Amino acid sequence: MDKQQLEEREARIIDLAVTFCNEHLDEECALLCTKMAQKLGAKQDSPFQSGRVEVWAAGVVYTICSINLLFSKKYRSKISSKDISDYFKASAATISQKMRAIKESLKINPVFDTEFKLKEVTRNNPPYRLGMIAKLFSFFKKEK
């Protein structure tokens, strides 16, 4: 697959993911999905080179929802994995496989990584807060 074809696939994946987010989630989720898809598309060995674009879009949305705990009943927009599966007409197992591939490709640690986290989730994440405290202490140690 040449670069232009890959860029077209990436653009279609982003369009599908953003449309879903605009209909069922929010603008911040759409921005995170866009960022994730762009990062995956820019990789030398982009996983977007094969597979249905709808399934990759579902995988991106599912990954963002998963790492942000959006399937929790506490989240303001009640979303389920079935909603994603039904919308993109893909099996939950296939979408879950894409999520694993995405997390592996981008080396995402769902607890400590904040790159693809919603702002409110990052602020309320105890490991993140502990990490910030650790950085603060290490900063003051260097000052001495």
CNS distance restraints for C-alpha pairs under 8 A (distance, minus, plus):
assign (resid   1 and name CA) (resid   5 and name CA) 6.25 0.50 0.50
assign (resid   1 and name CA) (resid   6 and name CA) 6.63 0.50 0.50
assign (resid   1 and name CA) (resid  49 and name CA) 6.70 0.50 0.50
assign (resid   2 and name CA) (resid   6 and name CA) 6.37 0.50 0.50
assign (resid   3 and name CA) (resid   7 and name CA) 6.13 0.50 0.50
assign (resid   4 and name CA) (resid   8 and name CA) 6.17 0.50 0.50
assign (resid   5 and name CA) (resid   9 and name CA) 6.24 0.50 0.50
assign (resid   6 and name CA) (resid  10 and name CA) 6.13 0.50 0.50
assign (resid   6 and name CA) (resid  41 and name CA) 7.25 0.50 0.50
assign (resid   6 and name CA) (resid  48 and name CA) 7.06 0.50 0.50
assign (resid   6 and name CA) (resid  49 and name CA) 6.43 0.50 0.50
assign (resid   7 and name CA) (resid  11 and name CA) 6.12 0.50 0.50
assign (resid   7 and name CA) (resid  41 and name CA) 7.19 0.50 0.50
assign (resid   8 and name CA) (resid  12 and name CA) 6.22 0.50 0.50
assign (resid   9 and name CA) (resid  13 and name CA) 6.14 0.50 0.50
assign (resid   9 and name CA) (resid  48 and name CA) 7.07 0.50 0.50
assign (resid   9 and name CA) (resid  53 and name CA) 6.58 0.50 0.50
assign (resid  10 and name CA) (resid  14 and name CA) 6.16 0.50 0.50
assign (resid  10 and name CA) (resid  37 and name CA) 6.68 0.50 0.50
assign (resid  10 and name CA) (resid  38 and name CA) 7.02 0.50 0.50
assign (resid  10 and name CA) (resid  41 and name CA) 5.89 0.50 0.50
assign (resid  10 and name CA) (resid  48 and name CA) 7.04 0.50 0.50
assign (resid  11 and name CA) (resid  15 and name CA) 6.10 0.50 0.50
assign (resid  12 and name CA) (resid  16 and name CA) 6.18 0.50 0.50
assign (resid  12 and name CA) (resid  53 and name CA) 6.92 0.50 0.50
assign (resid  13 and name CA) (resid  17 and name CA) 6.13 0.50 0.50
assign (resid  13 and name CA) (resid  37 and name CA) 7.24 0.50 0.50
assign (resid  13 and name CA) (resid  53 and name CA) 5.54 0.50 0.50
assign (resid  13 and name CA) (resid  54 and name CA) 6.72 0.50 0.50
assign (resid  13 and name CA) (resid  56 and name CA) 6.56 0.50 0.50
assign (resid  13 and name CA) (resid  57 and name CA) 4.86 0.50 0.50
assign (resid  14 and name CA) (resid  18 and name CA) 5.91 0.50 0.50
assign (resid  14 and name CA) (resid  33 and name CA) 7.09 0.50 0.50
assign (resid  14 and name CA) (resid  34 and name CA) 5.52 0.50 0.50
assign (resid  14 and name CA) (resid  37 and name CA) 6.32 0.50 0.50
assign (resid  14 and name CA) (resid  38 and name CA) 7.99 0.50 0.50
assign (resid  14 and name CA) (resid  57 and name CA) 6.81 0.50 0.50
assign (resid  15 and name CA) (resid  19 and name CA) 6.05 0.50 0.50
assign (resid  16 and name CA) (resid  20 and name CA) 6.31 0.50 0.50
assign (resid  16 and name CA) (resid  54 and name CA) 7.05 0.50 0.50
assign (resid  16 and name CA) (resid  57 and name CA) 6.04 0.50 0.50
assign (resid  17 and name CA) (resid  21 and name CA) 6.23 0.50 0.50
assign (resid  17 and name CA) (resid  30 and name CA) 6.95 0.50 0.50
assign (resid  17 and name CA) (resid  33 and name CA) 6.53 0.50 0.50
assign (resid  17 and name CA) (resid  34 and name CA) 7.63 0.50 0.50
assign (resid  17 and name CA) (resid  57 and name CA) 5.11 0.50 0.50
assign (resid  17 and name CA) (resid  58 and name CA) 6.85 0.50 0.50
assign (resid  17 and name CA) (resid  60 and name CA) 7.14 0.50 0.50
assign (resid  17 and name CA) (resid  61 and name CA) 6.09 0.50 0.50
assign (resid  18 and name CA) (resid  22 and name CA) 6.02 0.50 0.50
assign (resid  18 and name CA) (resid  30 and name CA) 4.78 0.50 0.50
assign (resid  18 and name CA) (resid  31 and name CA) 7.66 0.50 0.50
assign (resid  18 and name CA) (resid  33 and name CA) 6.98 0.50 0.50
assign (resid  18 and name CA) (resid  34 and name CA) 7.13 0.50 0.50
assign (resid  19 and name CA) (resid  23 and name CA) 6.24 0.50 0.50
assign (resid  19 and name CA) (resid  30 and name CA) 7.95 0.50 0.50
assign (resid  20 and name CA) (resid  24 and name CA) 5.94 0.50 0.50
assign (resid  20 and name CA) (resid  25 and name CA) 7.43 0.50 0.50
assign (resid  20 and name CA) (resid  87 and name CA) 7.95 0.50 0.50
assign (resid  21 and name CA) (resid  25 and name CA) 4.56 0.50 0.50
assign (resid  21 and name CA) (resid  26 and name CA) 5.60 0.50 0.50
assign (resid  21 and name CA) (resid  27 and name CA) 6.91 0.50 0.50
assign (resid  21 and name CA) (resid  29 and name CA) 6.23 0.50 0.50
assign (resid  21 and name CA) (resid  30 and name CA) 5.25 0.50 0.50
assign (resid  21 and name CA) (resid  61 and name CA) 7.76 0.50 0.50
assign (resid  22 and name CA) (resid  26 and name CA) 5.51 0.50 0.50
assign (resid  22 and name CA) (resid  27 and name CA) 6.32 0.50 0.50
assign (resid  22 and name CA) (resid  30 and name CA) 6.84 0.50 0.50
assign (resid  24 and name CA) (resid  77 and name CA) 7.12 0.50 0.50
assign (resid  24 and name CA) (resid  79 and name CA) 7.44 0.50 0.50
assign (resid  25 and name CA) (resid  29 and name CA) 6.58 0.50 0.50
assign (resid  25 and name CA) (resid  30 and name CA) 7.88 0.50 0.50
assign (resid  25 and name CA) (resid  77 and name CA) 6.14 0.50 0.50
assign (resid  25 and name CA) (resid  79 and name CA) 7.95 0.50 0.50
assign (resid  26 and name CA) (resid  30 and name CA) 6.45 0.50 0.50
assign (resid  27 and name CA) (resid  31 and name CA) 6.21 0.50 0.50
assign (resid  28 and name CA) (resid  32 and name CA) 6.28 0.50 0.50
assign (resid  28 and name CA) (resid 118 and name CA) 6.96 0.50 0.50
assign (resid  29 and name CA) (resid  33 and name CA) 6.12 0.50 0.50
assign (resid  29 and name CA) (resid  64 and name CA) 7.21 0.50 0.50
assign (resid  29 and name CA) (resid 118 and name CA) 7.25 0.50 0.50
assign (resid  30 and name CA) (resid  34 and name CA) 6.15 0.50 0.50
assign (resid  31 and name CA) (resid  35 and name CA) 6.15 0.50 0.50
assign (resid  32 and name CA) (resid  36 and name CA) 6.10 0.50 0.50
assign (resid  32 and name CA) (resid  64 and name CA) 7.12 0.50 0.50
assign (resid  32 and name CA) (resid 116 and name CA) 5.78 0.50 0.50
assign (resid  32 and name CA) (resid 117 and name CA) 7.65 0.50 0.50
assign (resid  32 and name CA) (resid 118 and name CA) 7.93 0.50 0.50
assign (resid  33 and name CA) (resid  37 and name CA) 6.07 0.50 0.50
assign (resid  33 and name CA) (resid  60 and name CA) 6.06 0.50 0.50
assign (resid  33 and name CA) (resid  61 and name CA) 6.21 0.50 0.50
assign (resid  33 and name CA) (resid  64 and name CA) 6.64 0.50 0.50
assign (resid  34 and name CA) (resid  38 and name CA) 6.06 0.50 0.50
assign (resid  35 and name CA) (resid  39 and name CA) 6.17 0.50 0.50
assign (resid  35 and name CA) (resid 116 and name CA) 8.00 0.50 0.50
assign (resid  36 and name CA) (resid  40 and name CA) 6.21 0.50 0.50
assign (resid  36 and name CA) (resid  60 and name CA) 7.04 0.50 0.50
assign (resid  36 and name CA) (resid 116 and name CA) 7.31 0.50 0.50
assign (resid  37 and name CA) (resid  41 and name CA) 5.96 0.50 0.50
assign (resid  37 and name CA) (resid  60 and name CA) 6.84 0.50 0.50
assign (resid  38 and name CA) (resid  42 and name CA) 6.08 0.50 0.50
assign (resid  39 and name CA) (resid  43 and name CA) 6.60 0.50 0.50
assign (resid  40 and name CA) (resid  46 and name CA) 5.71 0.50 0.50
assign (resid  40 and name CA) (resid  47 and name CA) 6.93 0.50 0.50
assign (resid  40 and name CA) (resid  48 and name CA) 7.44 0.50 0.50
assign (resid  40 and name CA) (resid 102 and name CA) 7.65 0.50 0.50
assign (resid  40 and name CA) (resid 105 and name CA) 7.59 0.50 0.50
assign (resid  40 and name CA) (resid 106 and name CA) 7.34 0.50 0.50
assign (resid  41 and name CA) (resid  46 and name CA) 5.37 0.50 0.50
assign (resid  41 and name CA) (resid  47 and name CA) 7.52 0.50 0.50
assign (resid  41 and name CA) (resid  48 and name CA) 6.50 0.50 0.50
assign (resid  42 and name CA) (resid  46 and name CA) 6.68 0.50 0.50
assign (resid  47 and name CA) (resid 101 and name CA) 7.91 0.50 0.50
assign (resid  48 and name CA) (resid  53 and name CA) 7.58 0.50 0.50
assign (resid  48 and name CA) (resid  56 and name CA) 7.16 0.50 0.50
assign (resid  51 and name CA) (resid  55 and name CA) 7.24 0.50 0.50
assign (resid  51 and name CA) (resid  56 and name CA) 7.32 0.50 0.50
assign (resid  52 and name CA) (resid  56 and name CA) 6.51 0.50 0.50
assign (resid  53 and name CA) (resid  57 and name CA) 6.09 0.50 0.50
assign (resid  54 and name CA) (resid  58 and name CA) 6.14 0.50 0.50
assign (resid  54 and name CA) (resid  88 and name CA) 5.83 0.50 0.50
assign (resid  54 and name CA) (resid  89 and name CA) 7.92 0.50 0.50
assign (resid  54 and name CA) (resid  90 and name CA) 7.88 0.50 0.50
assign (resid  55 and name CA) (resid  59 and name CA) 6.07 0.50 0.50
assign (resid  55 and name CA) (resid  88 and name CA) 6.73 0.50 0.50
assign (resid  55 and name CA) (resid  90 and name CA) 6.25 0.50 0.50
assign (resid  55 and name CA) (resid  94 and name CA) 7.58 0.50 0.50
assign (resid  55 and name CA) (resid  95 and name CA) 6.36 0.50 0.50
assign (resid  55 and name CA) (resid  98 and name CA) 7.65 0.50 0.50
assign (resid  56 and name CA) (resid  60 and name CA) 6.19 0.50 0.50
assign (resid  56 and name CA) (resid  95 and name CA) 7.67 0.50 0.50
assign (resid  56 and name CA) (resid  98 and name CA) 6.63 0.50 0.50
assign (resid  57 and name CA) (resid  61 and name CA) 6.26 0.50 0.50
assign (resid  57 and name CA) (resid  88 and name CA) 7.96 0.50 0.50
assign (resid  58 and name CA) (resid  62 and name CA) 5.90 0.50 0.50
assign (resid  58 and name CA) (resid  84 and name CA) 6.36 0.50 0.50
assign (resid  58 and name CA) (resid  85 and name CA) 7.23 0.50 0.50
assign (resid  58 and name CA) (resid  88 and name CA) 6.17 0.50 0.50
assign (resid  58 and name CA) (resid  90 and name CA) 7.90 0.50 0.50
assign (resid  58 and name CA) (resid  95 and name CA) 6.24 0.50 0.50
assign (resid  59 and name CA) (resid  63 and name CA) 5.96 0.50 0.50
assign (resid  59 and name CA) (resid  95 and name CA) 5.05 0.50 0.50
assign (resid  59 and name CA) (resid  96 and name CA) 6.89 0.50 0.50
assign (resid  59 and name CA) (resid  97 and name CA) 7.95 0.50 0.50
assign (resid  59 and name CA) (resid  98 and name CA) 5.05 0.50 0.50
assign (resid  59 and name CA) (resid  99 and name CA) 5.09 0.50 0.50
assign (resid  59 and name CA) (resid 102 and name CA) 7.67 0.50 0.50
assign (resid  60 and name CA) (resid  64 and name CA) 6.29 0.50 0.50
assign (resid  60 and name CA) (resid  98 and name CA) 7.85 0.50 0.50
assign (resid  60 and name CA) (resid  99 and name CA) 6.83 0.50 0.50
assign (resid  60 and name CA) (resid 102 and name CA) 7.50 0.50 0.50
assign (resid  61 and name CA) (resid  65 and name CA) 6.13 0.50 0.50
assign (resid  61 and name CA) (resid  84 and name CA) 7.72 0.50 0.50
assign (resid  62 and name CA) (resid  66 and name CA) 5.89 0.50 0.50
assign (resid  62 and name CA) (resid  81 and name CA) 7.11 0.50 0.50
assign (resid  62 and name CA) (resid  84 and name CA) 7.10 0.50 0.50
assign (resid  62 and name CA) (resid  95 and name CA) 7.29 0.50 0.50
assign (resid  62 and name CA) (resid  96 and name CA) 7.70 0.50 0.50
assign (resid  62 and name CA) (resid  99 and name CA) 6.71 0.50 0.50
assign (resid  63 and name CA) (resid  67 and name CA) 6.13 0.50 0.50
assign (resid  63 and name CA) (resid  99 and name CA) 5.28 0.50 0.50
assign (resid  63 and name CA) (resid 102 and name CA) 7.58 0.50 0.50
assign (resid  63 and name CA) (resid 103 and name CA) 7.69 0.50 0.50
assign (resid  64 and name CA) (resid  68 and name CA) 6.13 0.50 0.50
assign (resid  64 and name CA) (resid 116 and name CA) 6.79 0.50 0.50
assign (resid  64 and name CA) (resid 117 and name CA) 7.52 0.50 0.50
assign (resid  65 and name CA) (resid  69 and name CA) 5.96 0.50 0.50
assign (resid  65 and name CA) (resid  70 and name CA) 4.83 0.50 0.50
assign (resid  65 and name CA) (resid  71 and name CA) 6.62 0.50 0.50
assign (resid  66 and name CA) (resid  70 and name CA) 6.26 0.50 0.50
assign (resid  66 and name CA) (resid  71 and name CA) 6.85 0.50 0.50
assign (resid  67 and name CA) (resid 110 and name CA) 5.22 0.50 0.50
assign (resid  67 and name CA) (resid 111 and name CA) 7.76 0.50 0.50
assign (resid  67 and name CA) (resid 116 and name CA) 7.80 0.50 0.50
assign (resid  67 and name CA) (resid 117 and name CA) 6.98 0.50 0.50
assign (resid  68 and name CA) (resid 117 and name CA) 5.82 0.50 0.50
assign (resid  68 and name CA) (resid 118 and name CA) 6.55 0.50 0.50
assign (resid  68 and name CA) (resid 121 and name CA) 6.41 0.50 0.50
assign (resid  69 and name CA) (resid  75 and name CA) 7.85 0.50 0.50
assign (resid  70 and name CA) (resid  75 and name CA) 5.67 0.50 0.50
assign (resid  70 and name CA) (resid  77 and name CA) 7.85 0.50 0.50
assign (resid  70 and name CA) (resid  78 and name CA) 7.83 0.50 0.50
assign (resid  70 and name CA) (resid  79 and name CA) 6.86 0.50 0.50
assign (resid  71 and name CA) (resid  75 and name CA) 7.24 0.50 0.50
assign (resid  71 and name CA) (resid  78 and name CA) 7.18 0.50 0.50
assign (resid  71 and name CA) (resid  79 and name CA) 5.72 0.50 0.50
assign (resid  71 and name CA) (resid  80 and name CA) 5.48 0.50 0.50
assign (resid  71 and name CA) (resid  81 and name CA) 7.23 0.50 0.50
assign (resid  72 and name CA) (resid  78 and name CA) 7.90 0.50 0.50
assign (resid  73 and name CA) (resid  78 and name CA) 6.53 0.50 0.50
assign (resid  79 and name CA) (resid  83 and name CA) 6.42 0.50 0.50
assign (resid  80 and name CA) (resid  84 and name CA) 6.85 0.50 0.50
assign (resid  81 and name CA) (resid  85 and name CA) 6.20 0.50 0.50
assign (resid  81 and name CA) (resid  92 and name CA) 7.09 0.50 0.50
assign (resid  82 and name CA) (resid  86 and name CA) 5.88 0.50 0.50
assign (resid  82 and name CA) (resid  92 and name CA) 7.10 0.50 0.50
assign (resid  83 and name CA) (resid  87 and name CA) 6.02 0.50 0.50
assign (resid  84 and name CA) (resid  88 and name CA) 6.17 0.50 0.50
assign (resid  85 and name CA) (resid  89 and name CA) 5.67 0.50 0.50
assign (resid  85 and name CA) (resid  90 and name CA) 5.15 0.50 0.50
assign (resid  85 and name CA) (resid  91 and name CA) 5.81 0.50 0.50
assign (resid  85 and name CA) (resid  92 and name CA) 5.69 0.50 0.50
assign (resid  85 and name CA) (resid  95 and name CA) 7.40 0.50 0.50
assign (resid  86 and name CA) (resid  90 and name CA) 6.80 0.50 0.50
assign (resid  90 and name CA) (resid  94 and name CA) 6.79 0.50 0.50
assign (resid  90 and name CA) (resid  95 and name CA) 6.85 0.50 0.50
assign (resid  91 and name CA) (resid  95 and name CA) 6.35 0.50 0.50
assign (resid  92 and name CA) (resid  96 and name CA) 6.02 0.50 0.50
assign (resid  93 and name CA) (resid  97 and name CA) 6.25 0.50 0.50
assign (resid  94 and name CA) (resid  98 and name CA) 6.40 0.50 0.50
assign (resid  95 and name CA) (resid  99 and name CA) 6.28 0.50 0.50
assign (resid  96 and name CA) (resid 100 and name CA) 6.34 0.50 0.50
assign (resid  97 and name CA) (resid 101 and name CA) 6.26 0.50 0.50
assign (resid  98 and name CA) (resid 102 and name CA) 6.06 0.50 0.50
assign (resid  99 and name CA) (resid 103 and name CA) 6.13 0.50 0.50
assign (resid 100 and name CA) (resid 104 and name CA) 6.07 0.50 0.50
assign (resid 101 and name CA) (resid 105 and name CA) 5.92 0.50 0.50
assign (resid 102 and name CA) (resid 106 and name CA) 6.05 0.50 0.50
assign (resid 103 and name CA) (resid 107 and name CA) 5.48 0.50 0.50
assign (resid 103 and name CA) (resid 108 and name CA) 4.87 0.50 0.50
assign (resid 103 and name CA) (resid 109 and name CA) 7.60 0.50 0.50
assign (resid 104 and name CA) (resid 108 and name CA) 6.66 0.50 0.50
assign (resid 108 and name CA) (resid 113 and name CA) 6.37 0.50 0.50
assign (resid 109 and name CA) (resid 113 and name CA) 5.34 0.50 0.50
assign (resid 111 and name CA) (resid 127 and name CA) 7.02 0.50 0.50
assign (resid 111 and name CA) (resid 128 and name CA) 7.99 0.50 0.50
assign (resid 112 and name CA) (resid 127 and name CA) 6.39 0.50 0.50
assign (resid 112 and name CA) (resid 128 and name CA) 6.13 0.50 0.50
assign (resid 113 and name CA) (resid 117 and name CA) 7.68 0.50 0.50
assign (resid 114 and name CA) (resid 122 and name CA) 6.42 0.50 0.50
assign (resid 114 and name CA) (resid 128 and name CA) 7.90 0.50 0.50
assign (resid 117 and name CA) (resid 121 and name CA) 6.32 0.50 0.50
assign (resid 117 and name CA) (resid 122 and name CA) 6.05 0.50 0.50
assign (resid 118 and name CA) (resid 122 and name CA) 6.23 0.50 0.50
assign (resid 119 and name CA) (resid 123 and name CA) 6.23 0.50 0.50
assign (resid 120 and name CA) (resid 124 and name CA) 6.30 0.50 0.50
assign (resid 121 and name CA) (resid 125 and name CA) 6.01 0.50 0.50
assign (resid 122 and name CA) (resid 128 and name CA) 6.71 0.50 0.50
assign (resid 123 and name CA) (resid 128 and name CA) 7.63 0.50 0.50
assign (resid 123 and name CA) (resid 129 and name CA) 7.38 0.50 0.50
assign (resid 124 and name CA) (resid 129 and name CA) 7.83 0.50 0.50
assign (resid 125 and name CA) (resid 129 and name CA) 6.36 0.50 0.50
assign (resid 126 and name CA) (resid 130 and name CA) 6.11 0.50 0.50
assign (resid 127 and name CA) (resid 131 and name CA) 6.07 0.50 0.50
assign (resid 128 and name CA) (resid 132 and name CA) 6.22 0.50 0.50
assign (resid 129 and name CA) (resid 133 and name CA) 6.26 0.50 0.50
assign (resid 130 and name CA) (resid 134 and name CA) 6.14 0.50 0.50
assign (resid 131 and name CA) (resid 135 and name CA) 6.17 0.50 0.50
assign (resid 132 and name CA) (resid 136 and name CA) 6.16 0.50 0.50
assign (resid 133 and name CA) (resid 137 and name CA) 6.23 0.50 0.50
assign (resid 134 and name CA) (resid 138 and name CA) 6.15 0.50 0.50
assign (resid 135 and name CA) (resid 139 and name CA) 6.07 0.50 0.50
assign (resid 136 and name CA) (resid 140 and name CA) 6.42 0.50 0.50
assign (resid 137 and name CA) (resid 141 and name CA) 6.21 0.50 0.50
assign (resid 138 and name CA) (resid 142 and name CA) 6.33 0.50 0.50
assign (resid 139 and name CA) (resid 143 and name CA) 6.50 0.50 0.50
assign (resid 140 and name CA) (resid 144 and name CA) 6.84 0.50 0.50
